[in-house]
Structures are given as C-alpha cells and as structure tokens.
C-alpha cells in the first residue's frame, strides 16, 4: 500500500484527518531515516560493519597479503614473508580461512603454489604446486584450483588446463568430471548453491573470449553471453558483477537455480574513463563492492617477484593502483571521477599495487 493510500484509509469512515497527518509524519520520518542511511558518507556506513577485506600489495620489493577493516582502516600485513610472493587471496564463505597463491623463483623458473591459512594469518600450509586461481566451494571445505597448462611458468592468467578440487578434510585432490574439456579458464568462482562455477575463458574450449557457467557436477557449459572477464557471484546468489571492459564494472541479476543460467538487465555500471577497473568482489551481505583501480601499464619486471604483462594480471606490478568501495544497491551509472562520498570510498591510497580484494565476515570467536 502506498503512503497516499494509507492516508486515505485513515481518512475513511472511522478515521480522522489528525490520524492521517500523524501517519504521514511517521512515514516521512521513517523515509528520512532510510534516505539518510543510503546517502550517508560511505565511510560512515562501512565503519560499523563486522566485515574485513584482504588484498595483495607490493611493499618493500615483495608481494604480501594484507587485511583491513571494511572502511579501509587498520591495514595489517598477514604474511610478512620477504622470500615468498603471495597473491590472489580468496576467503572461505564461513570467513575462517584464506587460500592464496605463492610464487617462488623468478621468470619462467617461478613455481606458483596453492596455500591456505587461517583468516588471521596463522596455520599457513602449502597444498599443491603449479596451481593457479584458487576458489572456494560453498561449504568452505573444498578449494578449487586451475592446474598450470605446462610445467614451465608463464604469467598469463589463462595459462591453465583442467580443473581440480582439494579436500581440506582428506587432503585428496580430485579432477572435475569434465576436466579434460576445460582449457584456458581464469578467475573461477562457485555459485552459493554449489551447482555452477562461473569463469572466464580465453582462446580455449571453442571460444575466443567468454564468461561461462560450468556445471559443478556435470558436463554442461553455458555461455552467459556477456562481454568482459573476471566474474564474481554475490553471496546471496542473485547477482553477478564483472568487468565488461577495462574501464567499467557491471552488476546484473543472474538466475543460478536452473539448468540454464542466464544474466538479466545490466542495472549498475561503475565507470572510470581515466583509470582501469578490475578485480571486483562482493561484501558478505551483497550490498557493497570493492574493486582495484589504476592506470594501465605493463609492470616493471626489474622489481623482484614481478613479471612483464598487463598490470591487472596476478604477479604484475601495478604502480599507483588502489582499492575502492562502491554501494551495489542503486541502479544507473556511477562515474568514479565525479562520485560523491555516498557512492565512492578509496580504501587504500598508497598506490602499492593494491589488487584482488576479498571481503569476509569476521568469524565468531568460540568460548574455550
């Protein structure tokens, strides 16, 4: 019922003008509260949330993983490993663990391995070598990863062949049932219902470039028919965010509780004509997004542990790149170069090649 109809109802026989006015005042007050909540400075909205964000950063000639509060405050180095290069942190859905990639060695002799640790940085453990782009199953018990295409290292993100799953309980590795037909994938993610894995493919599987929905326990592969790369499914399973190009992040509804997933109307477009925008991730409540942002470059391979390639790729130094947050609740276009403090917040400002953010809810501490 609209506010106008509610007022009319109060003014019907048995109601009164005074009652209608009182209702109108209460409704306007409530509307004002809601408006204040969505138009308040984004830093204020994020500061009270029980969320953290982990990300990679290049400090003191070394890749490290940091964690910070949802508003960008209190960044803490979780890894502090001067001889190892950590990248691509992914947090388990229950918020208790982080899986990530570690590079050891330089150039084509580098070895990229899959690691896991607690979300506070403790109990670090190596799981498997030559493993790329890890991602969590919805139950937080299994980590998917993409085996490296050939033994010799290459930094290109789609240098993968097949798909495997590491069971944290048993330590066993199993291949996807359709692994032999999965080739040149990157940036995979599980749907919260566990039915689908959404990923980008480049120059493989009969596609030039596409975003695919891959059946998690079957052979079905669906082309979602959206341009761009690096898709990310919202924790509520209802939306997808991805980079439609170098300068735009898009949000749209997605239907995943079906045998034929499909993406709906593009409802939010986050644009930056000056900087590139990449690596979008959702907050645990599906209300906010983070992304990395900076000028295009090919990196600086003279820096230890880095490679020459497009700067958005894992392991490539991205000078001046920082992380920012944007509310995902509104529709329309957000221009990051002209956004208000209600629609945009810089989470980092040091430009230390800050990329690949991943949100998580602070785990509840159990009583001993």
Secondary structure, DSSP 8 states (H G I E B T S, - for coil): --HHHHHHHHHSTT--HHHHHHHHHHHHHHHHHHHHHHHS-HHHHHHTSSEEEEEEEEETTEEEEEEEETTS-S-EES---TTSEEEEEEE-TTSSEEEEEEEESSGGG-EEEEEEEETTS-S-EEEEESEEEEEE-TTSSEEEEEEBSSSS----TT-BBS-EEEETTT--EEE-TTGGG-BSEEEEEE-TTSSEEEEEEEEETTEEEEEEEEETTSS-EEE----SEEEEE-TTSSEEEEEEETTEEEEEEEE-SSSS-EEEEEEEEEE-SSSEEEEEEE-TTSSEEEEEEE------TTSTT--SS-TTSTT---BT-EEEEEESSS-EEEETTT--TTT-EES--S-B--EEEEEEE-------
